[in-house]
Every structure is written in structure tokens, then in C-alpha cells.
Amino acid sequence: MVDEALARFLLDSTDALESVNRTISSATLPERHMSVAKVTEIVASSPKSFDDAIAVGLKRANKTLKGVSGAWVKSMKIEMKDGKVSTYRVAMKITFVLEG
């Protein structure tokens, strides 16, 4: 009796799984598109601050590159003149997505 109940349960479970698989197989899934991104390095500077140097670099990158999606600051450097900071300079890696 136990074996018969177990066999019935397994058959019912198998039928249910096959039904779910058919439903998933026949569902229309959205097409996936892969993007290709490129990374370029730029250097920007400002007499005001590192934040301003970053803003200057991003503004210039957006003027030249299409699809800018991110950036990271690789390094920061200052130049001194007469014992005071004269220039804030950042080297950044800019990521942009290629079209087409």
C-alpha cells in the first residue's frame, strides 16, 4: 500500500514538473542584448579643488564620448607654487558604452 501511494505521488509530481517545464518553454522571454564598453584614461585639472577637477574631466568626457556610464579616480596629485596648492589634478578612467 505504501509503495503504491509513493508511486502515485511520484507520477503526480513528475506530471506537475513536466507541465511547469512546458509553460516555461513556451513563455516569451525578453531578448537579452549585451553591451560592449570601453575604458579610456583622462587627466583633468582645476585651480579650485579635486572635486572641481573631477567635474571638469567628466564634463569634457561627456562632450567627446557618447554613452559615458561611469568613472573612477585612479590618482590625485597637486602642484605647489610659493608653498601653496596651485593645481589639483586627477587621473580618471572613464567607462563608456559603444553604440551599435
C-alpha positions as CSV (number, residue, x, y, z in Angstrom):
1,M,0.0,0.0,0.0
2,V,2.8,2.4,0.9
3,D,4.7,1.6,-2.3
4,E,1.5,2.2,-4.4
5,A,1.0,5.6,-2.7
6,L,4.6,6.6,-3.2
7,A,4.4,5.6,-6.9
8,R,1.3,7.7,-7.4
9,F,2.9,10.6,-5.6
10,L,6.0,10.4,-7.8
11,L,3.9,10.1,-11.0
12,D,1.8,13.2,-10.0
13,S,5.0,15.1,-9.2
14,T,6.6,14.2,-12.5
15,D,3.4,15.3,-14.4
16,A,3.4,18.6,-12.5
17,L,7.1,19.3,-13.3
18,E,6.6,18.5,-17.0
19,S,3.7,21.0,-17.0
20,V,5.8,23.7,-15.5
21,N,8.6,23.0,-18.0
22,R,6.2,23.2,-20.9
23,T,4.9,26.6,-19.6
24,I,8.4,27.9,-19.1
25,S,9.5,26.7,-22.6
26,S,6.5,28.3,-24.3
27,A,6.8,31.6,-22.5
28,T,8.2,34.5,-24.5
29,L,11.2,35.8,-22.7
30,P,12.7,39.2,-23.5
31,E,15.7,39.2,-25.8
32,R,18.9,40.0,-24.0
33,H,21.4,42.4,-25.5
34,M,24.9,42.5,-24.5
35,S,26.7,45.9,-24.3
36,V,30.3,46.4,-25.1
37,A,32.0,49.1,-23.0
38,K,35.4,50.7,-23.4
39,V,37.6,52.4,-20.8
40,T,39.7,55.4,-21.5
41,E,42.0,57.3,-19.2
42,I,41.9,61.1,-19.0
43,V,43.7,63.7,-16.8
44,A,41.9,66.9,-15.7
45,S,42.9,69.8,-13.5
46,S,41.5,72.7,-11.6
47,P,42.9,75.5,-9.5
48,K,39.9,75.1,-7.1
49,S,39.7,71.5,-5.8
50,F,39.8,67.8,-6.6
51,D,36.0,67.8,-6.9
52,D,36.2,70.6,-9.4
53,A,38.9,68.7,-11.4
54,I,36.7,65.6,-11.5
55,A,33.7,67.8,-12.7
56,V,35.9,69.3,-15.4
57,G,37.1,65.9,-16.5
58,L,33.6,64.4,-16.6
59,K,32.2,67.5,-18.5
60,R,34.9,67.2,-21.1
61,A,34.5,63.4,-21.4
62,N,30.7,63.8,-22.0
63,K,31.4,66.4,-24.7
64,T,33.6,64.0,-26.6
65,L,32.3,60.5,-25.8
66,K,28.8,59.1,-26.2
67,G,27.4,56.8,-23.6
68,V,29.6,57.6,-20.6
69,S,28.4,55.3,-17.9
70,G,30.9,55.7,-15.1
71,A,34.3,56.8,-13.9
72,W,36.8,56.1,-11.2
73,V,39.6,58.3,-9.9
74,K,42.9,56.5,-10.4
75,S,45.1,59.1,-8.8
76,M,45.1,62.6,-7.4
77,K,48.0,65.0,-7.4
78,I,48.6,68.6,-6.5
79,E,51.1,71.1,-7.8
80,M,52.6,73.7,-5.5
81,K,53.6,77.3,-6.1
82,D,55.1,79.5,-3.5
83,G,54.2,77.0,-0.8
84,K,50.5,76.9,-1.7
85,V,48.4,74.5,-3.8
86,S,48.2,75.9,-7.3
87,T,46.6,73.0,-9.2
88,Y,44.6,69.9,-8.3
89,R,45.0,67.2,-10.9
90,V,43.1,63.9,-11.2
91,A,43.7,60.9,-13.5
92,M,40.4,59.1,-14.2
93,K,39.3,56.1,-16.0
94,I,36.1,56.8,-17.9
95,T,33.8,53.9,-19.0
96,F,31.5,54.4,-22.0
97,V,29.2,52.0,-23.8
98,L,29.9,51.6,-27.5
99,E,26.9,52.1,-29.9
100,G,25.6,49.8,-32.4
